[in-house]
Amino acid sequence: MTKDVIALTPKMPDLRTLLAGLYAGGPDLGVNTLADGAVIQLCAPDGRPLVSVEAPILVQVPGETARLLGTGPGLPESPVWWTEARASTAVAEGGQLAGSFAGRLATVLGGTVWPPEAASTDVVPLTTDISAVPATSAPAVDVLTTKAAVVIQDRPLVTMTSWLSDALRSTTTDDRALQIVTPPTTRLTLPTRTALHGHPNRWVIQDPDHGFYDGLSGAVLHWKGGTFTPVLDENGTASVTAAFTASPDTGERQLILSLRTLHPADKDLILCRALETAWQHLTGTPPVGWSTAEPVNLSWSTRQLTDLARGRAPQPTWLIAVGHPDRPVIATVRITRTPAGVEQDITLTLGYGKDADPPLDAIESLAETLSAEHSLTTMLTSLRAARSDLTVPPRFEAPPIPISFTLGAGELKDVGLDHALRSPLSLAPLRLGPAAEPALHYRLGDGTDPRAWNTLQQLTQHLRQVS
């Protein structure tokens, strides 16, 4: 298991301050670096890592520390330097070492430590057997097998940190599953939930009363063959734990837009303008920040994120965008260079309290703008009963219910206008934009009737049958 401790300071920790923090274990411990110096490790005398410290990052986005760490006393507002340490607790001193490291940074630089109870400035001598410490150099991974990389987290909210992002890339390359183990009181951010969506990645709940189960499906799990896998009955069916009960309907809702754009690979192309337009259209303001991991640390800039994606091409770029702290909105974007051009797969999620109504009447005009100005390919809009703070609990949540589907002008040319107009829906699609290059907007429901999924399935099957 690992212990995460974060130093939040008004000044950037320089090398001298970081080294002073790393002397939390006394002069007998060593220091190593990984990822071209981006990670510093405090090591036992035989080189086994005890504490891994990521390079400090300046979080400039308002409200980001509160979004990820809560609103406890003493937590500073942005801008703030965020220095995160992960300690192996395979030895008893691991968590104390991380706390002393962070406490020393906070003391020297006038900052605070999260969680506050972890902070100290004591020298923590290593006295226990270090052979129990995993020999893996991956700072996020607690157990590594041929089938899975297991990360054990005790944070109230598991975020898609750069630690986890690196672990996800490594497991994908090595054909392993990324499996995050947490207590039942933990929640996920939407970026983390998105990253774990694909099989065989898994969110594993370790419940003292119910054992292990999947936090997204409720399937009872056990450790077998070097990975967490469902327990199957004699018919090969997985059972669902009794702990995976439905969350109470509090009246909170999430509006979800899943859209794709396709642009020619032009040197003057600026990415994420479709996302910016949708954000502005639905909230009245643009995004506030972006990053490739959480915490989201950079002020919103389509030019900067375009430069990053262009520098990474032809490799894909995945990034996160967040809004103002008073307005729960978050998006994930995957940018991919393909033979057809540059594709952007965007999922934009907005949270609404029980007394707030999602702006469903704004979707059609947004669809028209995205098709006419931002090369929209498709857009699916849906609504779900879920937390307005956009976090994911380990409980059953009903899937989102489709509201509408938009076929952009470019995609409509491939399908054929006449064929697309002869849809199986009782209500004819709405034509958007100029008559010469229209888009089609199909109304599927108001987000309350699950039968809209059958309607959407019939529509998509029809559209695939290109005449």
N, C-alpha and C positions, 0 to 999 in steps of 0.2 A: 504494500500500500504506500501511497505517497501523500505528503502534506504540502499544500500550496500556501505560500505566504507572500504578500505583496507589500512593498514599500512604496508609499505615495509621497512624493517630495516636490517642493516648489522649484528646486534646482536640479539640474542634471547631475547624477552621480558620476564623477570623473573616475579615472582608473585608480587613483590613490584611495578614494573613498571606497570603491568596490573591493580593493585588496584589504583595506582595513576591516570591512565587513566579513571578508572571507577568513580572517584570523579569528573568527568566532570559535573555531575548533582548536586554537593554539598553534604553535609553530611546527608540530609534527605532521600536520596534514598537508597534502600537496594541492596544486592547482593545474587544471588542464583546460584546453579550449576545444570547441567543436564548431562546425558550420562557419569556417573561416573567421573565427573569433566572435561570432554572434552569441555563443553560449559559453559561459565560464563554469567550470565544475570544481567543486571542492571535493577532493578525493582522499580516500584512506591511503595509508603508506604503500599498499600494494597496487594502487591505481584505481580501485573500485570507486565509482562515483557515489557521493553521499548527498550533495546538494548541487543542483544545476540552476544556474542563474542566466536568464535571458537578458540580452542587451536592453538597457532602458529605452522606453519609447515615450514621446511627448504626446499625451492625449489632449487634443485641442477642442474636441467636440463637446459642447455643453451637455451636461446630464449623463455622460457615458459612465462615469464611476458609479453614480446612483443606480443606473439601469442594471449594471452587472453585479454590484456589491451591496446594494440597498442604501438606505438613507440613515445609517447609524450615526451616532454622535462622533464628531471629529473628522468625518470623511470630507476631504477637500473638494471644491468645485474645480472644473477645468479652467485653464490649462494646468496640467499636473504631470510630473514624470512618474511613470509606472514601471517599477522594476519587480519582476516576478521570479520567485524561487520555488523550485520543486525539490522536496527532500524525500529520500527513501526512508520509510519507517520500518524497513526490515531490521534496522538496528534502533535501539531505544532512543538514541540521541539525535536521530534524523530530524524530527520535527523541531527539537530545541535548537539545532544548528541553523535551520532555516529562519526560525524566529529571532535568533540572536543576530544573524546576518541582516535581516530587515530592520531590526531594532537599532542596530548601529548606524545604518544609512539614515533612518529617520531622526536619530539623535543628532548626527553631524549636520544634516541638511535642514532640520526643522520641519520634518514631515510626520506622517502617521503610518501605522501598520494595520493591514487587514489580514486575518481577523485580529482585533486589538489584543485579545488575550494571548496571542502568540508572541508578542513583542518582548524582547529582553536585550540586555547588552552583556550578558554573562559569557564567560569563556566556558565552552562545553567540551570537556575532554572525551575522547573516544575510548570507551572501556569495554564494550561488548564485542562479541565475535563478528567480524566483518564478513565472514564467509557466507553469511545469509543474504548479503546484498547482491541483487542481480548484476551480472557482469555486462549487461547490455549498455551500450553507450547512448541509446535513444532516451532523451530526458523525459519523455512522456510515458514511456512503456514500463509497466511493472512486471508483466509476465509475457515472454515471447516464446511461441511454439512454431512448428512448421505450418500450422493452420490459422493461428490468431495472434494478434498483438492486443494484450489486455491492459487497459488503463483503469486503475481504481481511484475514484474521486470521492472526496467527502465534502465537496462544496455544496452550498444550498442551490446554486445555479451553475450548471456546466456550460461554459461558453466555448465557442470555436476559437480557442487561442491559437497562436502560432505553433505551440507545442502539439496540439491535436491536429492542426492542419498538416504539419510535417509528418506526424504519425500516419495520417490518412493517405498521404501521397506515397509513403514508404510501403504501407500494406497493399495498396493498389498495385504498385510496381512488383511486389513480391508475391502477389496472389494470396494474400492473407486477409482475414477478417479483422476489422477494428471493433473491439468490444469494450464498452465503457461500463464499469461496475460502480453502482452508487447505492446509497440507502434509499428507502421509499420516500423520504422527505425531500429529495432532490428534484429539481425541474431542469429542463433544457431550454436554451434559447432556440429560436427558429433556425438560425444557421446550423447549429449543432444537430438539430432534429433532421434537417435536410441532408446533412452529411451522412447520417446513419440510416437514411431511408433505404438505400440499396442493399440487397442481400450480397454477401453474408454478414454485413455490419450489423451490430446489435447493441441496444441499451439493456443492460442486465441489472435488475433490481435484486439486491440482497436484503431480504426481509427476515427479521429474526423470528417472525411467527409463520411465514409462508414459504420460506426458502428462496430459491432463485426463480425469477420469472422475467419475461420480456416486458420492458416498460412501455412499448408501443403496441403490442398485441396481446399481452397477458399470458402468453404461452408459458407453461411450466418448463423450466430449463434444468439441465444438469451438465456437469463438466465431464466430457467424454471425448477421448481421442485428441486432447489438446485444444478443445474449443467448447464454448457453451452452445448446446444444441437442445432442441425441444425433446421432452419426454413423450414417447409415443406409446399408445396402447396397442392391443393385439391387432387392431384394424389399421394401424399406421396413422392414427389421428392424434394430434396434439391436444392436450387438455388446457383449459384456461383457469388460472388461479382465482380463488374467491376474492382475493384482494383487489383484482382488477375490475372494480365497480365503476359505474358511470359517474362522471362528475355532475354535481347538481347544476341545473340550469339557472344561472343567476341573471339571465337576460343579457349578458355580454355577448358580443358578436365579433367575428373577424370577416372582413371583406377581402377576398383574394383575387388578384388578377395575375393570370399566367399568360404571358405574351411572348411572341417571338418576332424578331425583325431580321431582315436580310438586306445587306447593303453591298454594293460593289466594293472591292478592295481598293479604295482610292486613297491617295496620300493625304488628302484634305479631310478625310472622314473623321468626325468627332463622335466618340461612342457615348452611350447612355443618355443621349438627348431624349429618346423615347421615354425612358424612366423619369427623367426630369420633368418632361411634359405631363406625364400621368400624375406624378406627385403633386405638381402645381395645380393641376386641374381638380384633383380630389381633396386637397387640403388647403389650397391657397398659398402655399409656400413651397420652395424647392427643398431637396434633401439638405441636411446640415453637414453630414460627414460620410466618409467612405474609407474602406481599408480592405485588405485581403484576409483579415482575421479580426477577432475581438480581443481587446477593446478596439472599437473603431476610433482611430486616432487622427485622421486627416480631415481638414475642412473640405467641403464639397468642391470638386473641380473636375469637370469633364475633360479638360485638357490634360491634367496630370494623369488621370486614370487611363486616358487614351495612350499617352506616352508609355505607361507601364505595359499595357496590353501589346502595343506595337513592339516593344523591346523583347517581350516574351514569345512572340509569334515565331514559328507556327505552333508552339505549345499553347494550350488554352489558358485563359485567365478567369479565376473565380473571385468575386469580390462581394462585399456587403455594403449597403448604404443604410443610414439611419436618419430619423427626422428630429425635430425639436423635442426636448424632454416633456413638454406639455402635451404632445400629440404622438401616441404610440403608432409608429409606422416603421417598417423595416423591409428591406428588399435584398434578394440575392440575385446575382447576375453571373452567367457563364458566357464568356466571349470566346468564340471558336472561329478559326480560319478554315474555310472549306473550299472545295473547287468552285462552288457557286458564289463565294464572296465571304463576307464577315457576318456570322450569325450571333445574335444576342438572345439568350434565353433568360427571361426576367420573371421572377415571382415577387410581386408586390403585395404585402399584407398590411392591412390597417385595422386597428382595434377600436371598438366602440363600447362604451358603457351601457348599462341598461336603459339610461335615459337619452341616449344619442341614437339617431337613425342613420344608417349607412346611406350615402348619396347615390342610390340606385338610379335615380333619374339623370345622373351625369354620365352614365356609362356610354350611352349611344353617341353623344357629342364627342366624348373622348375617343371612341373607336374611329369616328370619322376623321379626327385630327391625326391620330396615329397612322391611319392608312394613307392619308393625303400627304403628310409631311415627314413621316419617319419610317416608311417602307415596312409597315406592319404585315406580317405573314398570317398569323392567327392570334386570337386572344380569347381565352376562356375566363369568364367572371363567375365567381361562386361566393356563397355565404355559408358560414358555419357558426354553431354555438360553441364558443371557446373563450378563453381568457382574453380580456381586452389588453392586458400587459404583454401579450404575444409570447408568453412562455408556455412550455409544454409539461404538464404533470404526468406521472406514471399511472394514469387512470384512463378508462375508456372515454374517448371523445368521438362523437359521431362525425363521419366524413362530411366535407363541405358539400353543399347542394348547388348544382349549376343554376345560374341566372340567365346567362347569354353566351353566345359564341359568335365571334366575328371572323369572317374570311376576308383577308386583305386583298387589295386590288391585284397584286402580283400573283398571289396564290390562286385567285379566282380565274386568272387567265389560263392557268394549267388545268383547272377543273372544268372550265367552260361555264359561261354565264347561264345558258339555257338549262344545263344539267343541274347547276346549283340552285336555280330557281324552282326546279321541280322536286323540292325536298319533301320528305315524308311528314313534315309538320303540318298541323292544321292551320297555323298562322304563317302567312307568307313572310319571307325575310324582308327586312327594310334595306333599301338601297341607300348607300352613303356615298357622298362625294360626287364628282362629275360623272355625267352619263357615259362619257367615253371610257372612263376607267373607274367604275364603281367598286366599292366594297359591299359585302352583304353582312347584315347583322341579324342573327337569329335569336329571337326571344324564347327562352326555355322555361321560365317560371319566375317566382319571386323569392326563391331561396328557402321555401318552407316545405315543399313537397319532394321527398326523395325519388319519386317516379321520374323526375327530371333527368336522372342518370340514364334511364331507359331511352328517353327522348334523345339525349345527346348521343347515345350509342347508335341509334337508328340514323341520326343525321350524319355522323362521321362515317358510318358504313356506306351510306349513299354517296357522300362526297368522294370516297375512295374509288367508287365505281365510275371512273372517268370514261365518258363516252368517246 
